[in-house]
Amino acid sequence: MKKLLVSIGIIIFLLPFAQSIAQSTISAQDHVYESVVVRGSADSLDWSSDNNPLTYDEEEGTWVSEPIDLKGGKNVEFKYVYDGNWMEGSNLEFTPPQDGKYTFVFDPKEERKVNVKLADTSSGSLTLEVKVPSGTPDWVVPTLASNKNDFNYTASPLEKSGEDTYKIEVKGEAGETLEYKYSLGGESYQEKIEASREAIFTTDNKVYKDEVKEWENIPVADKVTHNFNHDPYTPDKHDETTIKVTVEHYGPIDQGAVYYTTDGSTPEGTRGSVSNGEVSPLKIKNIETNEDGLQTSLLEATIPKQKNNTRVKYKTDVWDSASKGSQFADNNSLSSEDATEFAYYVEDYKSPEWAKESMIYQVFVDRFRDGDESNNTSVDPSLPEDERLKGWMGGDLQGVIEKLDYIESLGVNTIWVSPIYEGPYSHGYHPTDFLNIDERFGSNELMKQLVDAAHEKDMKVVYDLVPNHVSDQHEFFQDAVSKGESSSYYDWFTFLKWPEEYETFYDVKELPELNNDHSETRDYMLNTVVPFWMDEIGVDGFRLDYAKGPSYSFWVDFRHAVKQNDAEAFIFGEVWDDLDKINSYSGKLDGAIDFETQSAISDALINGESMNEFGTSLTTIFDSYHEEFIPATFLDSHDVPRFIYEADGSVNTMKNAASLQFTLPGAPIIYYGNEVGLSQSGDHDLVEEWKDRYYREMMPWDEEEQNLDLKAHYQNLTKIRDDNKALTHGEFNVIHSNQDTLVYERTLPQNKVIVVVNQGDNNQSVELFDLYNQQTPNNVHLTSLLDGKKLKSKKGELTIETPANSVEIFEVKGKLKAVK
């Protein structure tokens, strides 16, 4: 088995790290690209390589990939990268209807169109024709669940071929057997049948004629959607909360209800009758009908005001009063037990003040410093360095303790410690025990010593919690595998076909996902694991690995548990997605890793994006975040290539990027080694596995191997940020941008900082009074916070001469305010 690109973020999907593939320039209307590649979550795609280039089809005006293997029924997230730049927006998604090879088609005129086609590479095929019961609604499209699509009940729709008849063609190797069932678009709606049907693939496309006698259930509506559409999104004790539900339906829908609890328990109810909690009726506010007869109804309900620190859980269903059954949002379950549980937390939503002012140093323990050689039981110094980087290198907690003075000298005030649970890998993201530290890192006692020593230096410590999954070697999972349903831990995981098929983190078999919606699993994580790290070890908060995995209901309970323990604890998540998704964790988490800003900085300083585009991106990003939501900014991490490597080793580019990071909103993260110019010894694009080995090389401690000038720059930046509250609490505004120049400000009533970026190849003159449209100039003094040089206005002008490829930071004294 491949050795995984192990860790929380093997998934490298919003960051612009690409190397161009040489091709002739092609023009499609206004779109001109030299290369296009597709990357994605499937093993055959890979988020970090250019292994799947597309070829331009001049006749069609599109780019087409070679056939790529995909697993049927498994949702694939993907994006196109053109000329080294990621396409904008969230990931595209596609669920292959069956196993096979697929071609990806990219249309420059419709970049976000999903066009993925099954390639005709199989030796056989078959056609299924099925007659459905006469009572089957015309608006429901039957689907095929089979061993070719992992028995996915939604991925393979059939085509109508006649009165109550449908058909579908399936590809496969001649002689193979297709096992299958029919459904009405979901497992709840499958046909009533004792065993799966069977058919054989042939070279002459044999036709099989079937008849469904009866369905288990009939859908109530085409789709019921809530998607956390509640207002306000972060309610406090003064707020009633409005719940909005959208229903797409052909048959009548005239009623609905919201079932809610306020004690942390799971609400239960159906068709307006509640069995646990309270009920609030959904009322129809609007109905629209399209030309096909599809009706879209908007329904609303209200949940009453609640006390602060209340966890509100709710489910919602709709129905037709003249018929049987109901249908729940968002998973469209027909039963309350299986329905999606929504949740929000009632409080005066605020993140900790210290977190807003935090400057975080990320320590990747195994690669930071070897302080105790006696625990190097898995270190093999005989291997070549390139091979050693795949395994254990010897870094440990003793090494971190020995370098606390060094970390403090950088001016940071927070340490992020990577996972050090017992587990098979040096990165720690495959836990086999949440309550014990791997002896190769040290011990529980040593971690507590580290936390206590950091506190003595007035530094906070946040720990990397992994709530989504465990190693397949974890004793809970092993017990479930060996005992099945008789195991106390069986329901802690989601077995699709015990024991070999189960829900995993991104299809990595070594990482079974925890079922955190199971009450005992959630109770263990929140009432055993969290208190252990907060009370026994003493950490000040958590960085939350793969926060997209657990449900929002879990995070509401998590917030409650953490904040009841310590209201000042800082909890921020890894939400590797678009802005809307990241911001959806407002009110549940205090913040999130800021992938969007990292991408914007990389585009601007490495990929040559204009300062106009950069300014627009920054405005969009920081306008989107809730004012209390803390974006944790970074340049690189254990999951992505080193920034300085991608910048071709340019120390000046690294300095400029750091200057941006420390003057933009959020909590800046220094990934160990950034400050001394640690790069990569190898090209990650030249290896097929363990690409991240080069992102996690050993910290150089010999000063001859460190860039001390870069280190001094970082120390200057931490002092600048510490001395200027505008950089932690001030408003962010872009004042001016053009192709090469960007000017933005951070402002508080008593503190203003201006940042001037010149990414052109020539020096630029920037006249601030003109840019601010200040018609009655005042005496204004500027002091460079990087080198101390002073400027002042003269004769109604305030001009800054900016060097090429520079970022300058000025403190402003005097009245300088943009006039619109």
C-alpha positions in Angstrom: 0.0 0.0 0.0 1.2 3.5 -0.7 2.4 5.2 2.4 -0.3 7.9 2.3 0.5 11.6 2.0 -0.3 11.2 5.7 -1.9 13.9 7.7 -4.8 16.2 8.1 -4.4 17.8 4.8 -3.2 15.4 2.2 -6.0 17.2 0.4 -4.3 20.2 -1.3 -7.2 21.9 -2.9 -7.4 25.6 -2.7 -3.8 26.5 -3.0 -2.0 27.6 -6.2 1.0 25.4 -6.2 1.5 24.3 -9.8 4.2 24.1 -12.4 3.3 24.9 -16.0 3.3 22.2 -18.6 4.7 23.5 -21.8 2.2 23.7 -24.7 1.5 26.1 -27.4 -0.7 29.1 -26.3 -4.3 28.5 -27.1 -7.0 31.2 -27.2 -10.7 30.6 -26.5 -12.4 34.0 -26.9 -11.0 36.1 -24.1 -9.4 33.0 -22.4 -5.7 32.3 -23.3 -4.0 29.3 -21.6 -0.8 27.4 -22.2 -1.7 24.5 -20.0 -4.7 23.0 -18.1 -4.5 20.1 -15.6 -7.1 18.5 -13.5 -6.5 17.7 -9.8 -8.8 16.1 -7.3 -9.6 13.9 -4.4 -9.5 10.5 -6.2 -6.2 8.6 -6.0 -5.9 8.8 -9.7 -6.2 12.6 -9.7 -4.0 13.8 -6.8 -4.3 17.4 -5.5 -0.6 18.2 -5.7 0.6 17.0 -9.1 0.3 17.8 -12.8 -0.1 14.1 -13.7 -3.4 14.7 -15.5 -2.9 17.3 -18.2 -5.6 18.2 -20.7 -5.2 18.6 -24.4 -6.8 21.4 -26.4 -9.5 20.4 -28.9 -9.5 23.2 -31.5 -12.8 22.0 -33.1 -14.8 22.0 -29.8 -12.8 24.8 -28.1 -12.4 22.7 -25.0 -9.6 20.9 -23.1 -9.9 17.2 -22.7 -8.1 14.7 -20.4 -6.9 11.2 -21.1 -9.2 8.6 -19.6 -8.8 8.6 -15.8 -9.8 5.7 -13.5 -12.6 6.6 -11.1 -14.5 4.5 -8.5 -18.2 4.4 -9.1 -20.5 5.9 -6.5 -17.6 7.7 -4.8 -18.0 11.5 -4.8 -14.9 13.2 -6.4 -14.0 16.8 -5.6 -11.8 18.4 -8.3 -10.5 21.6 -9.8 -8.8 22.7 -13.0 -5.5 24.5 -12.8 -4.6 26.6 -15.8 -1.2 28.1 -16.3 -0.3 27.3 -12.7 -3.4 29.0 -11.3 -6.3 27.3 -9.6 -9.7 28.1 -10.9 -11.7 30.3 -8.5 -14.5 29.2 -6.2 -15.2 26.0 -4.4 -14.3 22.6 -5.6 -16.3 21.0 -8.4 -18.0 17.7 -7.6 -18.9 14.6 -9.6 -20.1 11.2 -8.6 -19.2 8.5 -11.2 -22.3 6.4 -12.0 -20.1 3.3 -12.3 -16.5 2.1 -12.0 -14.5 3.0 -15.1 -12.3 5.4 -17.0 -13.6 9.0 -17.4 -12.5 12.0 -19.5 -12.7 15.5 -17.9 -13.7 18.2 -20.3 -12.8 21.9 -19.4 -14.6 24.6 -21.3 -12.8 28.0 -20.9 -16.1 29.8 -21.6 -17.9 27.8 -18.8 -15.2 27.1 -16.3 -17.5 25.8 -13.6 -19.4 23.4 -15.8 -19.0 19.8 -14.7 -18.5 17.7 -17.9 -17.1 14.3 -17.0 -17.8 11.4 -19.5 -17.4 7.7 -19.2 -14.8 6.5 -21.8 -15.6 3.5 -23.8 -12.7 1.3 -22.7 -14.5 -1.8 -21.5 -14.8 -5.1 -23.4 -18.4 -5.7 -22.5 -21.7 -4.0 -21.7 -25.3 -4.7 -20.9 -28.6 -2.9 -21.0 -31.2 -3.1 -18.2 -34.9 -2.4 -19.0 -37.2 -2.2 -16.0 -41.0 -1.8 -15.6 -41.9 0.0 -12.4 -45.2 -0.3 -10.4 -48.1 1.7 -11.8 -48.3 3.9 -8.6 -44.7 5.2 -9.1 -44.9 9.0 -9.3 -44.0 10.3 -12.8 -41.6 12.9 -11.3 -39.4 10.3 -9.6 -36.5 9.0 -11.6 -35.5 5.4 -10.8 -31.8 4.7 -10.1 -29.5 1.7 -10.2 -27.5 0.7 -7.2 -24.8 -2.0 -8.0 -21.5 -3.5 -7.3 -20.2 -1.1 -10.0 -21.1 2.0 -8.0 -20.6 0.8 -4.5 -24.4 0.3 -4.2 -24.9 4.1 -4.3 -28.6 4.7 -4.6 -28.4 8.1 -6.2 -25.5 8.0 -8.6 -27.0 6.2 -11.6 -30.3 7.5 -12.9 -32.2 5.6 -15.6 -33.8 7.0 -18.7 -37.5 6.9 -19.4 -38.2 4.6 -22.4 -41.9 4.2 -22.3 -45.0 4.0 -20.1 -43.7 3.0 -16.6 -40.5 1.7 -18.2 -36.9 2.9 -17.9 -33.5 1.7 -19.2 -29.8 2.1 -18.6 -26.6 0.8 -20.2 -23.7 -0.3 -18.0 -20.1 -1.0 -19.1 -17.9 -3.8 -17.8 -15.6 -6.5 -18.7 -17.2 -9.4 -20.7 -18.0 -12.3 -18.5 -18.2 -10.3 -15.2 -21.3 -10.3 -13.1 -23.3 -7.1 -12.3 -25.1 -7.3 -9.0 -27.8 -4.7 -8.7 -31.0 -3.3 -7.2 -33.4 -0.5 -8.4 -34.5 2.4 -6.2 -36.2 5.8 -6.4 -33.1 7.8 -5.7 -32.3 6.6 -2.2 -31.7 3.6 -0.1 -35.0 4.2 1.7 -36.8 3.9 -1.6 -35.2 0.7 -2.9 -37.3 -2.1 -4.4 -38.7 -4.8 -2.1 -36.6 -7.8 -3.0 -34.9 -10.5 -1.1 -31.5 -10.5 -2.9 -29.7 -8.5 -5.4 -30.4 -9.1 -9.1 -27.6 -10.4 -11.4 -26.7 -9.9 -15.0 -23.6 -10.8 -17.1 -21.6 -8.3 -19.3 -21.3 -9.5 -22.9 -19.5 -8.2 -26.0 -22.9 -7.9 -27.8 -24.6 -5.8 -25.1 -27.2 -8.3 -23.8 -30.6 -6.7 -22.8 -32.1 -7.8 -19.5 -35.8 -7.1 -18.8 -36.9 -6.6 -15.2 -40.0 -5.7 -13.3 -40.2 -4.0 -9.9 -43.2 -5.3 -7.9 -43.1 -2.8 -5.0 -40.9 0.0 -3.5 -40.0 0.1 0.2 -41.1 3.8 0.3 -42.2 6.5 -2.1 -40.6 10.0 -1.8 -42.7 12.8 -0.5 -40.8 15.6 -2.4 -38.0 15.9 -4.9 -35.8 17.7 -2.4 -36.1 19.3 1.0 -33.3 21.8 1.8 -32.5 23.8 4.9 -28.7 24.0 4.8 -28.5 25.9 8.2 -30.6 28.7 6.8 -31.4 30.3 10.1 -31.5 33.9 11.0 -29.7 35.3 12.9 -26.8 32.9 12.2 -25.1 33.7 15.6 -28.1 34.4 17.9 -27.9 35.6 21.4 -30.4 35.6 24.3 -32.4 38.4 22.7 -33.1 36.7 19.4 -35.9 34.6 18.1 -34.5 32.4 15.4 -36.2 32.0 12.0 -35.8 28.7 10.3 -36.2 28.6 6.5 -36.8 25.4 4.5 -37.0 25.1 0.7 -39.0 22.3 -0.8 -38.9 21.2 -4.5 -41.9 19.0 -5.2 -44.4 18.0 -7.9 -47.1 16.5 -5.6 -48.8 18.6 -2.9 -46.9 19.7 0.2 -49.0 21.8 2.7 -47.4 21.4 6.1 -44.1 21.1 7.9 -42.6 21.3 11.4 -39.4 22.0 13.3 -38.6 19.8 16.3 -36.1 21.3 18.7 -34.4 20.7 22.0 -32.5 23.1 24.3 -30.9 20.5 26.7 -28.4 19.1 24.3 -30.4 16.0 23.5 -31.5 14.9 20.0 -34.9 16.1 18.9 -37.4 13.6 17.5 -40.8 14.0 15.8 -42.7 13.5 12.7 -45.7 15.0 10.9 -46.0 17.7 13.6 -46.0 15.3 16.6 -42.9 15.6 18.8 -41.6 12.7 20.9 -38.6 14.6 22.3 -38.3 18.3 22.6 -40.7 21.0 21.4 -42.3 21.6 18.0 -42.7 24.8 15.9 -44.9 24.6 12.8 -43.5 25.5 9.4 -45.7 27.8 7.4 -45.7 28.3 3.7 -44.5 31.8 2.7 -44.2 31.4 -1.0 -44.8 28.9 -3.9 -43.4 29.2 -7.4 -44.0 26.8 -10.3 -41.8 26.3 -13.3 -42.8 25.2 -16.8 -42.2 21.6 -16.0 -44.6 21.7 -13.1 -41.9 21.6 -10.4 -43.0 23.6 -7.4 -40.6 25.4 -5.1 -42.1 26.2 -1.7 -40.5 28.4 0.9 -41.6 27.5 4.5 -40.6 29.3 7.7 -40.8 28.7 11.5 -39.4 30.4 14.5 -37.6 29.0 17.6 -38.1 31.1 20.7 -35.4 33.1 22.5 -33.1 31.0 24.6 -30.7 31.7 27.4 -27.1 32.3 26.5 -24.9 29.1 26.5 -27.9 27.1 25.2 -27.4 24.4 22.6 -30.3 24.3 20.2 -30.7 21.1 18.2 -33.4 20.7 15.6 -34.8 18.6 12.8 -37.4 19.6 10.2 -39.8 17.7 8.0 -42.6 18.5 5.5 -45.6 16.5 4.3 -49.0 16.5 2.5 -51.8 16.3 5.1 -53.9 14.1 2.7 -51.2 11.4 2.4 -48.9 9.3 4.5 -45.3 9.9 5.6 -43.0 13.0 5.7 -39.6 13.9 4.4 -36.8 15.6 6.4 -34.1 18.1 5.3 -31.3 17.9 4.2 -30.5 14.2 3.7 -34.2 13.7 2.7 -34.7 10.9 5.1 -38.2 9.6 5.7 -37.6 9.0 9.4 -36.7 11.3 12.2 -34.2 8.9 13.6 -32.0 9.1 10.4 -32.7 12.8 9.6 -30.0 15.5 9.5 -29.7 17.2 12.9 -29.1 20.9 12.8 -27.8 23.0 15.6 -26.7 26.5 16.8 -25.3 27.9 20.0 -26.9 30.8 21.8 -24.3 33.2 23.2 -22.8 36.7 22.9 -20.5 35.3 20.2 -17.0 36.5 20.9 -13.6 35.0 20.4 -10.9 35.4 23.0 -9.0 38.7 23.0 -5.7 37.0 23.4 -6.4 34.9 20.3 -7.1 38.1 18.3 -3.6 39.3 19.3 -1.9 35.9 18.9 1.1 35.2 16.8 1.4 31.5 16.4 4.6 29.4 16.0 3.7 26.0 14.5 6.0 23.2 15.9 6.0 20.0 14.0 7.5 18.0 16.8 9.3 15.1 15.0 11.1 17.6 12.7 11.9 20.4 15.2 14.6 19.2 17.5 15.9 15.9 18.9 16.3 16.6 22.6 16.4 13.0 23.8 18.2 10.4 21.7 17.1 7.6 24.0 13.6 7.6 22.5 14.8 7.3 18.9 13.6 3.7 18.7 12.1 4.2 15.2 14.9 6.4 13.8 17.1 4.7 11.2 20.2 6.9 10.5 21.5 4.4 8.0 18.9 5.3 5.4 19.4 8.0 2.8 18.0 11.4 4.0 15.3 11.2 1.3 14.0 7.9 2.7 14.4 9.0 6.4 12.1 11.9 5.8 9.2 9.4 5.2 9.5 8.1 8.8 10.7 9.2 12.2 13.5 11.8 12.5 13.8 12.0 16.3 12.3 15.3 17.2 10.6 15.2 20.6 9.1 17.3 23.4 12.4 17.6 25.2 13.7 19.3 22.0 10.8 21.7 22.0 11.4 22.5 25.7 15.1 23.2 25.1 14.2 25.7 22.4 11.4 27.6 24.2 13.9 30.5 24.6 14.4 30.5 20.9 10.7 30.5 20.2 10.2 33.3 22.7 13.0 35.3 21.1 11.0 35.4 17.8 8.4 37.5 19.6 5.5 35.1 19.1 3.0 34.5 22.0 1.4 31.2 21.0 2.7 27.7 20.2 0.8 25.2 18.1 2.0 21.7 18.9 1.4 19.1 16.2 -0.3 15.8 17.3 1.8 13.6 19.5 -0.7 10.8 20.3 0.4 7.2 20.3 0.3 6.1 16.7 2.2 4.5 13.8 3.4 7.7 12.1 5.7 10.5 13.1 3.2 13.2 12.1 0.7 12.0 14.7 -2.5 12.3 12.7 -3.2 8.5 13.0 -4.1 8.3 16.7 -4.2 4.9 18.4 -4.7 6.5 21.9 -6.1 10.0 22.5 -5.0 10.0 26.1 -1.3 9.0 25.8 1.6 10.6 24.2 3.8 8.4 22.0 7.0 7.5 23.9 9.0 8.4 20.8 7.9 12.0 21.5 8.2 11.8 25.3 5.4 11.4 27.8 2.2 13.0 29.2 4.3 14.5 32.0 6.8 16.0 29.6 4.0 17.6 27.6 2.6 19.2 30.8 6.1 20.5 31.6 6.2 22.1 28.1 2.9 23.8 28.7 3.9 25.0 32.2 7.2 26.3 30.9 5.5 28.1 28.0 3.0 29.7 30.5 5.9 30.9 32.6 7.1 32.8 29.5 3.5 34.2 29.0 3.0 32.1 25.9 -0.1 30.1 25.2 -0.2 26.5 23.9 -2.8 25.2 21.4 -2.8 21.5 20.7 -3.7 19.8 17.4 -6.8 17.7 18.2 -7.9 15.0 15.7 -11.7 14.4 16.3 -12.7 13.0 12.9 -10.9 9.7 12.7 -8.5 7.2 14.3 -5.8 4.8 13.1 -7.1 1.4 12.1 -4.8 0.1 14.9 -6.8 1.9 17.6 -8.1 -0.6 20.1 -11.7 0.7 19.7 -11.7 0.1 16.0 -10.0 -3.3 16.4 -12.6 -4.3 18.9 -15.4 -3.3 16.5 -13.7 -5.2 13.6 -13.2 -8.4 15.6 -16.6 -8.5 17.4 -19.0 -6.8 15.0 -22.3 -5.7 16.4 -21.5 -7.3 19.8 -18.7 -4.8 20.3 -19.3 -1.8 22.5 -17.6 0.3 19.8 -19.4 -1.0 16.7 -21.5 2.1 16.5 -18.5 4.4 17.1 -17.8 3.8 13.4 -19.9 3.5 10.3 -19.6 0.0 8.8 -21.0 -0.3 5.2 -20.2 -4.0 5.0 -18.6 -5.3 8.2 -15.8 -5.8 8.7 -14.0 -4.7 5.5 -16.0 -1.7 4.3 -16.5 1.4 6.5 -16.5 5.2 6.3 -13.0 6.5 6.1 -11.1 9.8 5.9 -10.9 10.5 2.1 -11.0 6.7 1.3 -7.8 6.1 3.3 -8.4 2.6 4.8 -6.0 3.2 7.6 -8.2 6.0 8.8 -11.7 4.9 9.9 -13.9 7.8 10.6 -15.4 8.2 14.1 -19.2 8.4 14.2 -19.3 11.5 16.3 -23.1 11.7 16.0 -23.3 8.5 18.1 -23.9 9.6 21.7 -21.2 7.5 23.3 -18.6 8.5 20.8 -19.4 12.2 21.2 -19.5 11.8 25.0 -16.0 10.2 25.0 -14.5 13.0 22.8 -16.1 15.9 24.7 -16.1 14.6 28.3 -12.9 12.5 28.3 -10.5 13.6 25.6 -11.1 17.4 25.7 -10.9 17.6 29.6 -7.7 15.5 29.5 -5.9 18.0 27.3 -7.4 21.1 29.0 -7.2 20.0 32.6 -4.5 17.4 32.9 -2.1 18.8 30.3 -3.3 22.5 30.5 -3.5 23.5 26.9 -5.1 26.9 26.1 -7.1 25.7 23.1 -7.2 23.5 20.0 -6.4 23.6 16.4 -9.0 21.2 15.0 -7.9 18.8 12.3 -10.3 18.3 9.4 -13.1 20.3 11.0 -15.3 19.6 8.0 -15.6 16.0 9.0 -17.8 16.1 12.2 -21.3 17.6 12.0 -22.2 21.1 13.0 -24.2 19.5 15.8 -20.9 18.1 17.1 -19.2 21.5 17.0 -22.0 23.1 18.9 -21.5 20.5 21.6 -17.8 20.9 21.3 -18.0 24.7 21.8 -20.2 24.3 24.8 -17.9 21.7 26.4 -14.7 23.8 25.8 -16.1 27.2 26.7 -17.8 25.8 29.9 -14.4 24.5 30.9 -12.5 27.7 29.9 -14.3 30.6 28.3 -11.0 32.0 27.1 -9.9 28.8 25.2 -9.2 29.4 21.5 -10.7 26.8 19.1 -9.9 27.2 15.4 -10.5 24.6 12.6 -8.9 23.3 9.5 -11.7 24.0 7.0 -10.1 23.5 3.6 -12.9 24.9 1.4 -14.3 28.2 0.0 -15.2 31.3 2.0 -18.8 30.4 2.5 -18.0 27.1 4.0 -15.2 28.5 6.2 -17.5 31.3 7.4 -20.3 28.8 8.2 -18.3 27.8 11.3 -18.9 31.2 12.8 -20.7 30.8 16.1 -19.3 27.3 16.5 -15.5 27.9 16.3 -13.5 31.0 17.1 -11.7 30.9 13.7 -10.2 28.8 11.0 -7.0 28.3 9.0 -7.1 31.0 6.3 -6.5 29.1 3.1 -8.0 31.9 1.0 -5.5 34.5 2.1 -2.6 32.1 1.6 -3.9 31.5 -1.9 -4.2 35.2 -2.6 -0.7 35.9 -1.4 0.8 33.1 -3.4 -1.1 34.3 -6.5 0.2 37.8 -6.1 3.8 37.2 -5.1 4.6 33.9 -6.8 2.2 33.5 -9.8 2.3 37.2 -10.8 -1.3 38.1 -10.3 -1.9 41.9 -10.5 -2.3 44.0 -7.4 -5.7 44.9 -8.7 -6.8 41.3 -8.4 -4.9 40.9 -5.1 -6.7 43.9 -3.6 -10.0 42.6 -4.7 -9.4 39.2 -3.3 -8.3 40.6 0.1 -11.4 42.8 0.3 -13.7 39.9 -0.6 -12.0 37.6 2.0 -12.1 40.0 4.9 -15.5 41.4 4.2 -16.8 37.8 4.3 -15.6 36.9 7.8 -17.7 37.5 10.9 -16.1 40.3 12.9 -15.4 37.9 15.8 -14.2 35.0 13.5 -10.3 34.8 13.5 -8.7 33.8 10.3 -5.3 32.1 11.1 -3.1 33.2 8.2 -0.1 31.2 7.0 2.3 31.0 4.1 3.0 27.3 4.1 2.5 24.3 6.4 3.1 20.6 6.9 0.6 19.9 4.1 1.8 22.3 1.3 5.1 23.1 -0.3 7.4 25.5 1.4 6.6 29.0 0.3 10.3 30.0 -0.2 10.7 26.9 -2.4 7.8 27.9 -4.6 9.3 31.4 -4.7 12.5 29.9 -6.3 14.4 30.6 -3.0 13.8 34.3 -3.1 14.4 35.7 0.4 13.0 39.0 -0.7 9.7 37.4 -1.8 9.6 35.6 1.5 10.1 38.8 3.4 7.4 40.6 1.4 4.9 37.7 2.0 5.6 37.8 5.7 5.1 41.5 5.8 1.7 41.1 4.2 0.8 38.2 6.5 1.6 40.2 9.7 -0.2 43.4 8.6 -3.4 41.7 7.3 -6.3 40.7 9.7 -6.1 37.5 11.5 -3.6 35.5 13.6 -0.4 34.9 11.7 1.2 31.5 11.9 4.9 30.9 11.4 5.5 27.4 10.3 8.8 26.2 11.9 11.7 27.2 9.7 9.9 29.9 7.8 11.8 32.5 9.9 15.3 31.1 8.9 14.5 30.3 5.2 14.0 26.5 5.6 13.2 25.2 2.1 13.0 21.8 0.4 15.8 19.4 -0.5 13.6 17.8 -3.2 10.9 18.5 -5.7 7.6 17.2 -4.4 6.3 17.0 -8.0 9.0 14.4 -8.9 7.7 11.8 -6.5 4.4 9.9 -6.5 4.1 9.3 -2.7 5.2 11.0 0.5 5.3 14.4 -1.3 5.0 16.0 2.1 8.3 14.7 3.2 9.9 17.8 1.7 7.4 20.1 3.5 8.6 18.6 6.8 12.4 18.7 6.8 14.4 19.0 9.9 14.8 22.5 11.5 18.3 23.7 10.9 19.9 24.7 14.2 23.4 25.6 13.0 23.3 29.4 12.4 25.5 28.9 9.3 22.5 27.1 7.8 20.0 29.8 8.9 19.2 33.0 7.1 19.6 35.4 10.0 18.6 38.4 8.0 15.2 36.8 7.4 15.0 35.8 11.0 15.6 39.4 12.0 12.8 40.5 9.6 10.4 38.1 11.3 11.4 39.5 14.8 10.8 43.0 13.5 7.3 42.0 12.2 6.3 40.4 15.5 7.3 43.6 17.4 5.5 45.8 14.8 2.3 43.8 15.3 2.7 43.8 19.1 3.2 47.6 19.2 0.3 48.5 16.8 -3.2 47.4 17.9 -4.5 48.5 14.5 -2.9 45.4 13.1 -4.8 43.1 15.5 -8.1 45.0 16.0 -8.2 47.6 13.3 -10.4 47.9 10.2 -9.0 46.8 6.9 -9.5 48.9 3.8 -7.9 48.9 0.4 -7.1 52.5 -0.6 -5.7 52.0 -4.0 -4.6 49.3 -6.5 -3.4 49.1 -10.0 -1.3 46.5 -12.0 1.8 46.8 -9.8 0.8 48.8 -6.7 -1.5 48.2 -3.7 -2.1 50.4 -0.8 -4.1 49.3 2.2 -4.7 50.5 5.7 -5.4 49.1 9.2 -7.1 51.6 11.4 -8.2 52.3 15.0 -9.2 55.8 16.3 -5.7 56.2 17.8 -3.6 54.0 15.6 -3.3 53.9 11.8 -0.9 51.7 9.7 -0.5 52.0 6.0 1.0 49.2 3.8 2.4 50.0 0.4 3.0 47.1 -2.0 5.0 47.5 -5.2 5.4 44.3 -7.1 6.5 46.0 -10.3 10.1 45.8 -11.6 10.6 49.5 -11.2 10.5 52.0 -8.4 7.1 53.8 -8.0 6.0 57.1 -6.5 2.8 56.9 -4.5 1.1 60.2 -3.7 -1.1 59.5 -0.6 -3.1 62.7 -0.5 -4.3 62.0 -4.1 -5.1 58.4 -3.3 -7.1 59.4 -0.3 -8.8 62.1 -2.3 -7.9 64.4 0.6 -8.8 67.9 -0.7 -7.6 69.8 2.4 -4.3 68.2 3.3 -3.1 68.3 6.9 0.3 67.8 8.3 0.9 64.1 8.2 4.0 62.2 9.4 4.9 58.7 8.3 7.4 56.5 10.1 8.6 53.3 8.4 8.1 50.5 10.9 10.6 48.4 9.0 13.6 50.7 8.9 12.6 53.8 10.8 12.8 56.3 8.0 10.5 59.3 8.4 8.4 61.2 5.8 6.2 64.2 6.2 3.8 66.1 4.0 5.1 69.2 2.2 3.1 71.8 0.3 0.0 69.6 0.2 1.8 66.5 -1.0 2.7 63.3 0.8 4.8 61.2 -1.6 6.3 57.7 -0.9 9.0 56.4 -3.1 8.6 52.6 -3.1 11.4 50.3 -4.4 10.6 47.6 -6.9 9.3 44.3 -5.5 8.8 45.7 -2.0 6.3 45.8 0.8 6.6 48.9 3.1 4.8 49.5 6.4 4.2 53.0 7.8 2.7 54.3 11.0 0.6 57.4 10.4 0.5 60.5 12.6 -1.9 63.2 11.6 -5.2 63.2 9.8 -5.3 61.0 6.8 -8.7 59.7 5.9 -10.1 58.5 2.6 -12.8 60.8 1.1 -15.2 59.1 -1.2 
